[in-house]
Amino acid sequence: KKKGEKKKKGKKKGAKKGEATAGGGDDEEGFKMVPSCFMPGMEEASLTYEEIWKFRDEEENFQQKYDAELIKELKRGEVEGEIRVQVDDLMRQELKNLKAALQKDMGKKGG
């Protein structure tokens, strides 16, 4: 044998005495990580970065001026939601008026 070589034993490297080396990892006791309460926020921030900022060229924006298009995109969704509610209310009112007019016409024709 050469200098520095050690005998190989039957156990796998890193296995401790009395520890199973194959397939016994599931029933071991020990420290288990609890899901972090910060993880959803971090994932949301990462997703926002990926969608908005990752490919945006900000080299010339040293003064960190606002981006009008970015603001328009963000506000457009809010405005669409508000308008949708108003349009839904108007459509319900119009449907109610049409049903009332139909009932009125049916009453005249039937009598």
C-alpha positions in Angstrom: 0.0 0.0 0.0 1.0 3.5 -0.7 1.5 6.1 2.0 -1.7 8.0 2.9 -4.1 5.2 1.8 -6.6 3.9 4.3 -8.4 0.6 4.5 -12.0 0.7 3.2 -14.6 -0.6 5.6 -17.9 -2.1 4.8 -19.8 1.1 5.8 -20.6 3.9 3.5 -18.7 7.1 4.0 -20.4 9.5 6.4 -22.6 6.8 8.0 -22.6 6.7 11.8 -22.7 3.6 14.0 -26.2 2.2 14.1 -27.5 4.5 11.3 -29.1 2.9 8.3 -27.3 3.8 5.1 -30.0 3.0 2.5 -33.6 4.0 2.5 -33.8 4.9 6.2 -34.0 8.7 5.8 -37.8 9.2 6.2 -38.2 7.9 9.8 -35.2 9.7 11.3 -35.9 12.2 14.1 -34.3 15.6 14.1 -34.7 19.2 13.3 -37.5 19.9 10.8 -37.9 23.3 9.2 -41.2 25.1 9.7 -42.5 27.0 6.7 -41.5 30.7 6.9 -44.2 33.3 7.2 -41.9 35.6 5.1 -41.7 33.2 2.1 -45.0 34.2 0.4 -43.9 37.9 0.4 -40.5 37.0 -0.9 -42.0 34.9 -3.7 -44.4 37.8 -4.6 -41.6 40.3 -4.7 -39.5 38.0 -6.8 -42.4 37.5 -9.3 -42.9 41.3 -9.4 -39.2 41.8 -10.2 -39.3 39.1 -12.9 -42.4 40.6 -14.5 -41.6 44.3 -14.3 -37.9 45.1 -13.6 -35.7 42.3 -14.9 -35.4 43.4 -18.5 -36.0 47.1 -18.0 -33.0 49.3 -18.9 -32.5 51.8 -16.1 -28.9 52.8 -16.9 -29.9 56.4 -18.0 -32.3 56.9 -15.1 -29.9 58.1 -12.5 -32.4 60.5 -11.0 -34.9 57.7 -10.6 -37.7 59.6 -12.4 -41.1 58.1 -12.7 -42.1 55.9 -15.6 -45.4 57.1 -17.0 -46.1 53.8 -18.8 -45.5 51.8 -15.7 -48.0 54.0 -13.7 -50.5 53.8 -16.5 -50.3 50.0 -16.5 -50.8 49.8 -12.7 -53.7 52.2 -12.6 -55.4 50.8 -15.7 -56.3 47.6 -13.8 -57.8 49.6 -10.9 -59.8 51.9 -13.2 -61.1 48.9 -15.2 -62.3 47.3 -12.0 -64.2 50.4 -10.9 -65.8 50.9 -14.3 -66.8 47.2 -14.5 -68.7 47.6 -11.2 -70.5 50.7 -12.5 -71.3 49.1 -15.9 -72.6 46.0 -14.2 -75.0 48.2 -12.1 -76.2 50.1 -15.2 -76.8 46.8 -17.1 -78.8 45.3 -14.2 -80.9 48.5 -14.1 -81.4 48.4 -17.9 -82.4 44.7 -17.7 -84.9 45.5 -15.0 -86.4 48.3 -17.1 -86.6 46.0 -20.2 -88.3 43.3 -18.1 -90.8 45.8 -16.8 -91.5 47.1 -20.3 -92.0 43.5 -21.5 -94.4 42.7 -18.7 -96.3 45.9 -19.5 -96.5 45.0 -23.2 -97.6 41.5 -22.4 -100.3 42.9 -20.2 -101.7 45.1 -23.0 -101.6 42.3 -25.6 -103.2 39.7 -23.3 -106.1 41.9 -22.1 
